[in-house]
C-alpha cells in the first residue's frame, strides 16, 4: 500500500520531492521499499506522537530543503480505485493551497453510516480550483455513535475525514505555533540542528516532549473557528469520490470486494439461501447461510466473530474485553 501510494502521486510530484515519516522500527524496511526516494527523506520518529508531531517533523525538513513549499499530507494505508480522478483532485487541492493561509482537506463522500471514521461538515462552495468545487469547512467531528452517523449520512453535508491535507509549509507552521506552541517551539529548536552531527541526539531528546494529538484536533478544528478575514487561515474541503477505502474494518473489506451491497462474499465454499449482503470468512470450512442479511462472519483457528456489517468497527470493544480478562492468546 505504501508503494501504491507513491505510484498514485508519481505524475504529480517529482520523486525527489517525496518524503516519508515512519517509526524507528520500520525505517529500514520503508527505505528498502522506496529505493527511488532518497534515504535521508525517510524520517524516523523515535517515539509515536500522533499526526500533528509527525507532520511537524516533515514540515521543518521541507522548510530546510525547499523553503516555503506547498505540502501534501497523504496517509499510506488507503486503496483508491479511481486514480485519474484522484490525481485531478490532488492537483486542484495543491492549487488552492498555494495561497498563503489556506488549509485544504479531501473529504470522502460516505457510503455507509461508519462509526470508525471522523467526519467533516461542509458549508457552501467557496472556490473552484481547476473547475473543482471546494467548500468551506465548518467543523470536524469525533467518531460518532451509529445513530449520529446515520444522521450525518442522511444530511448530505458530511464527509469522511481520510487525513489528506494540503497547505504551504509556512501556513502549517504558523498554525502549529498558534494552536500548539510548545510543540512548535521544540520543533523549531530541532530545525536549527538539521544537517548537524547533533541532530540525531536532539531528535531523541526533543521528540518525546511533543504533545500526542492528531492534526485534526490540534490545528484543523481550531482553525475552522477563526474568522477568514485578513491573514487568518481559511479552511476548505474538496469532496473526493474516488473509490477510497482504508480497508480498516471487515465492512470496508466487504465493500471493496462486493461491488454492491446485496452481494454475498465468501472466502471458501458456501451456500446462501434467501441471504444477501454477507461477508463470510471461513476458508477452511463450508458455510451455509440461510435467511440472514448484512452479516460479518469471520472464523479463525480459535475464535469466531459474528456481527451486523454496520457494527464491524465495534470489534475493538471485543479486543479491549479480551485484554481486560487476560485472554490475550485470542488476539
C-alpha positions as CSV (number, residue, x, y, z in Angstrom):
1,X,0.0,0.0,0.0
2,X,3.0,2.3,0.6
3,X,4.3,1.7,-2.9
4,X,0.8,2.1,-4.3
5,X,0.5,5.5,-2.6
6,X,3.8,6.6,-4.2
7,X,2.7,5.3,-7.6
8,X,-0.6,7.3,-7.4
9,X,1.3,10.6,-7.0
10,X,4.3,9.9,-9.2
11,X,3.0,12.0,-12.0
12,X,2.1,14.9,-9.7
13,X,5.3,15.1,-7.5
14,X,8.9,14.5,-8.6
15,X,10.3,11.6,-6.7
16,X,12.9,13.9,-5.2
17,X,10.1,15.8,-3.5
18,X,8.6,12.7,-1.8
19,X,9.2,12.3,2.0
20,X,8.0,9.6,4.3
21,X,7.6,9.7,8.1
22,X,7.7,6.3,9.9
23,X,9.0,4.9,13.2
24,X,12.4,3.7,14.0
25,X,11.4,0.0,13.8
26,X,10.1,0.3,10.3
27,X,12.5,2.9,8.8
28,X,14.9,0.4,7.3
29,X,12.0,-1.5,5.7
30,X,10.5,1.7,4.3
31,X,13.8,2.7,2.8
32,X,14.1,-0.7,1.2
33,X,10.6,-0.5,-0.3
34,X,11.1,3.1,-1.5
35,X,14.5,2.8,-3.2
36,X,13.7,5.6,-5.5
37,X,13.2,8.0,-2.6
38,X,16.5,9.4,-1.1
39,X,17.2,7.6,2.1
40,X,17.6,10.9,4.0
41,X,13.9,11.7,3.1
42,X,12.6,8.8,5.2
43,X,12.2,10.4,8.6
44,X,12.1,8.1,11.7
45,X,10.2,9.1,14.8
46,X,11.9,7.8,18.0
47,X,8.5,7.5,19.6
48,X,5.0,7.9,18.3
49,X,3.4,11.3,19.0
50,X,0.4,11.2,16.6
51,X,-0.1,13.1,13.4
52,X,0.5,16.7,14.5
53,X,4.0,15.9,15.5
54,X,4.7,13.7,12.5
55,X,3.6,16.3,10.1
56,X,5.5,19.0,12.0
57,X,8.7,16.9,11.7
58,X,8.2,16.7,8.0
59,X,7.4,20.4,7.7
60,X,10.7,21.5,9.3
61,X,12.6,19.3,7.0
62,X,10.7,20.6,3.9
63,X,11.4,24.2,5.1
64,X,15.1,23.4,5.4
65,X,15.3,21.8,2.0
66,X,12.7,23.6,-0.1
67,X,11.7,26.8,1.7
68,X,8.0,27.7,1.8
69,X,6.9,24.7,-0.3
70,X,3.3,23.6,-0.9
71,X,2.9,20.4,1.2
72,X,0.6,17.4,0.7
73,X,0.0,15.0,3.6
74,X,-1.1,11.6,2.3
75,X,-1.6,8.6,4.5
76,X,0.0,5.5,3.0
77,X,-2.7,3.0,4.1
78,X,-5.5,3.5,1.6
79,X,-6.9,2.0,-1.5
80,X,-8.1,4.3,-4.3
81,X,-10.0,2.8,-7.3
82,X,-10.2,5.9,-9.5
83,X,-6.6,7.0,-9.7
84,X,-7.0,9.6,-12.6
85,X,-9.8,11.3,-10.7
86,X,-7.8,11.3,-7.5
87,X,-4.8,13.0,-9.3
88,X,-7.1,15.6,-10.7
89,X,-8.4,16.4,-7.2
90,X,-4.9,16.5,-5.7
91,X,-3.8,19.0,-8.3
92,X,-6.9,21.1,-7.5
93,X,-6.1,21.0,-3.8
94,X,-2.5,21.9,-4.4
95,X,-3.6,25.0,-6.4
96,X,-5.9,26.1,-3.7
97,X,-3.3,25.5,-1.0
98,X,-0.7,27.8,-2.7
99,X,-2.5,30.8,-1.4
100,X,-1.0,31.8,2.0
101,X,-3.2,30.9,4.9
102,X,-5.3,28.3,3.0
103,X,-5.8,24.8,4.6
104,X,-7.3,22.2,2.3
105,X,-8.6,18.7,3.0
106,X,-10.0,16.0,0.8
107,X,-13.2,14.5,2.2
108,X,-14.7,11.2,1.2
109,X,-18.4,11.1,0.5
110,X,-19.7,8.4,2.9
111,X,-21.1,5.1,1.5
112,X,-22.4,3.9,4.8
113,X,-23.0,5.2,8.4
114,X,-19.5,4.3,9.5
115,X,-18.6,4.8,13.2
116,X,-14.9,4.2,12.8
117,X,-14.1,7.5,11.0
118,X,-14.1,11.1,11.9
119,X,-16.5,13.3,9.9
120,X,-16.2,16.7,8.2
121,X,-19.2,19.1,7.9
122,X,-19.1,21.2,4.7
123,X,-20.6,24.6,4.1
124,X,-21.2,26.4,0.8
125,X,-19.0,26.3,-2.3
126,X,-16.2,28.9,-1.7
127,X,-13.8,28.3,-4.6
128,X,-13.3,26.3,-7.9
129,X,-9.7,25.5,-8.4
130,X,-9.2,23.9,-11.8
131,X,-13.0,23.9,-12.0
132,X,-13.4,21.6,-9.0
133,X,-15.8,22.6,-6.3
134,X,-14.2,23.4,-2.9
135,X,-16.4,24.1,0.1
136,X,-15.9,25.9,3.3
137,X,-15.2,23.5,6.1
138,X,-17.4,24.1,9.1
139,X,-16.1,21.6,11.6
140,X,-14.5,18.3,12.3
141,X,-16.4,15.8,14.5
142,X,-15.2,12.8,16.5
143,X,-16.1,9.2,15.6
144,X,-19.9,9.2,16.1
145,X,-22.3,6.8,17.5
146,X,-24.3,4.7,14.9
147,X,-27.5,6.8,15.2
148,X,-25.5,10.0,14.7
149,X,-23.5,8.5,11.8
150,X,-26.9,7.7,10.2
151,X,-28.0,11.3,10.6
152,X,-24.7,12.6,9.1
153,X,-25.0,10.4,6.0
154,X,-28.7,11.3,5.6
155,X,-28.0,15.0,5.7
156,X,-25.6,15.0,2.7
157,X,-23.5,17.6,4.4
158,X,-20.9,15.3,6.0
159,X,-17.8,13.7,4.5
160,X,-15.4,11.1,6.0
161,X,-12.0,12.5,7.1
162,X,-9.3,10.5,5.3
163,X,-6.4,12.6,6.6
164,X,-5.4,14.1,3.3
165,X,-4.3,17.7,3.8
166,X,-2.7,20.4,1.7
167,X,-1.1,23.7,2.7
168,X,2.1,25.8,2.5
169,X,4.8,24.8,4.9
170,X,4.7,28.3,6.4
171,X,0.9,28.2,6.8
172,X,1.1,24.9,8.7
173,X,3.9,26.0,11.0
174,X,2.2,29.3,11.8
175,X,-0.9,27.5,12.8
176,X,1.1,25.0,14.8
177,X,2.7,27.9,16.7
178,X,-0.8,29.4,17.3
179,X,-2.5,26.3,18.5
180,X,0.3,24.0,19.7
181,X,3.0,26.4,20.9
182,X,5.1,24.0,23.0
183,X,5.4,21.5,20.1
184,X,6.2,24.3,17.7
185,X,9.0,25.6,20.0
186,X,10.6,22.2,20.3
187,X,10.4,21.6,16.6
188,X,11.9,25.0,15.9
189,X,14.9,24.1,18.1
190,X,15.2,20.8,16.3
191,X,15.0,22.6,12.9
192,X,18.1,24.5,13.7
193,X,20.1,21.3,14.0
194,X,19.1,19.6,10.7
195,X,22.3,18.5,9.0
196,X,24.4,18.8,12.1
197,X,26.0,15.9,13.9
198,X,23.9,16.7,17.0
199,X,20.6,16.3,15.2
200,X,20.0,12.6,16.0
201,X,20.6,13.1,19.7
202,X,18.5,16.2,19.7
203,X,15.6,14.3,17.9
204,X,15.7,11.6,20.7
205,X,15.7,14.3,23.3
206,X,13.1,16.7,21.9
207,X,10.6,14.3,20.3
208,X,9.2,12.7,23.5
209,X,8.3,16.2,24.7
210,X,5.9,16.8,21.8
211,X,2.1,16.7,22.5
212,X,0.5,13.5,21.3
213,X,-2.5,14.8,19.4
214,X,-3.9,14.4,15.9
215,X,-3.5,17.3,13.4
216,X,-7.3,17.3,13.0
217,X,-7.9,18.5,16.6
218,X,-4.6,20.3,17.1
219,X,-4.8,22.5,14.0
220,X,-7.7,21.9,11.7
221,X,-10.5,22.1,14.2
222,X,-9.4,25.3,15.9
223,X,-8.6,26.8,12.5
224,X,-12.3,26.4,11.5
225,X,-13.3,28.6,14.4
226,X,-11.2,31.6,13.3
227,X,-12.6,34.3,11.1
228,X,-11.4,34.2,7.5
229,X,-10.6,37.9,7.1
230,X,-7.1,39.3,6.6
231,X,-4.1,37.0,7.3
232,X,-6.1,34.4,9.3
233,X,-6.4,30.9,7.8
234,X,-9.1,29.7,5.5
235,X,-10.2,26.1,5.6
236,X,-11.6,24.2,2.6
237,X,-12.8,20.7,1.9
238,X,-12.9,19.1,-1.6
239,X,-15.2,16.1,-1.9
240,X,-13.3,13.2,-3.3
241,X,-15.4,10.4,-4.7
242,X,-12.5,8.2,-5.9
243,X,-13.3,4.7,-4.6
244,X,-11.4,5.3,-1.4
245,X,-11.1,2.7,1.3
246,X,-8.6,2.4,4.2
247,X,-9.6,-1.4,4.5
248,X,-9.8,-0.7,8.2
249,X,-12.8,-2.9,9.1
250,X,-14.5,-6.1,7.9
251,X,-17.2,-3.8,6.5
252,X,-14.6,-2.0,4.4
253,X,-13.2,-5.3,3.2
254,X,-16.7,-6.4,2.2
255,X,-17.4,-3.2,0.4
256,X,-14.2,-3.4,-1.6
257,X,-14.8,-7.0,-2.7
258,X,-18.5,-6.9,-3.2
259,X,-19.0,-4.0,-5.6
260,X,-22.7,-3.6,-4.5
261,X,-24.4,-4.1,-1.1
262,X,-26.6,-7.1,-1.9
263,X,-23.8,-9.5,-2.9
264,X,-22.6,-12.3,-0.6
265,X,-18.8,-12.6,-0.4
266,X,-17.2,-15.8,0.8
267,X,-13.6,-16.8,1.3
268,X,-14.4,-20.5,0.9
269,X,-17.1,-22.9,-0.1
270,X,-20.5,-21.7,0.8
271,X,-24.3,-21.9,0.1
272,X,-26.6,-18.9,0.7
273,X,-30.4,-19.3,0.7
274,X,-32.5,-16.1,0.9
275,X,-29.4,-14.3,2.2
276,X,-27.7,-11.1,1.0
277,X,-25.0,-8.6,1.8
278,X,-23.0,-11.1,4.0
279,X,-19.2,-11.4,4.3
280,X,-18.3,-15.0,5.2
281,X,-14.6,-15.6,6.0
282,X,-14.1,-19.3,6.7
283,X,-11.6,-20.6,4.2
284,X,-11.3,-24.0,5.8
285,X,-14.9,-24.8,6.4
286,X,-18.1,-24.9,4.4
287,X,-20.6,-22.2,5.4
288,X,-24.4,-22.4,4.9
289,X,-26.2,-19.0,5.4
290,X,-30.0,-19.1,5.4
291,X,-32.2,-16.0,5.7
292,X,-29.6,-13.6,7.0
293,X,-28.6,-10.2,5.7
294,X,-25.7,-7.8,6.1
295,X,-23.7,-10.0,8.5
296,X,-20.0,-10.4,9.0
297,X,-18.8,-13.9,9.9
298,X,-15.0,-14.4,10.5
299,X,-13.7,-17.8,11.6
300,X,-10.1,-18.4,12.8
301,X,-8.4,-21.3,14.4
302,X,-9.6,-20.5,17.9
303,X,-12.4,-17.9,17.6
304,X,-15.5,-16.8,15.6
305,X,-16.7,-13.3,15.1
306,X,-20.4,-12.7,14.1
307,X,-21.9,-9.2,13.9
308,X,-24.0,-6.9,11.7
309,X,-21.9,-5.4,9.0
310,X,-22.7,-1.8,10.1
311,X,-21.2,-2.6,13.6
312,X,-18.0,-4.2,12.5
313,X,-15.9,-1.4,14.0
314,X,-17.0,-2.5,17.4
315,X,-14.6,-5.4,17.2
316,X,-12.3,-3.0,19.2
317,X,-14.6,-3.5,22.2
318,X,-14.0,-7.2,22.0
319,X,-10.3,-6.6,21.8
320,X,-10.4,-4.4,25.0
321,X,-12.5,-7.1,26.8
322,X,-10.1,-9.8,25.9
323,X,-7.2,-7.7,27.2
324,X,-9.0,-6.9,30.4
325,X,-9.9,-10.5,31.0
326,X,-6.4,-11.7,30.2
327,X,-7.4,-13.7,27.2
328,X,-4.7,-12.2,25.0
329,X,-3.9,-15.5,23.5
330,X,-7.1,-15.0,21.4
331,X,-5.6,-11.8,19.9
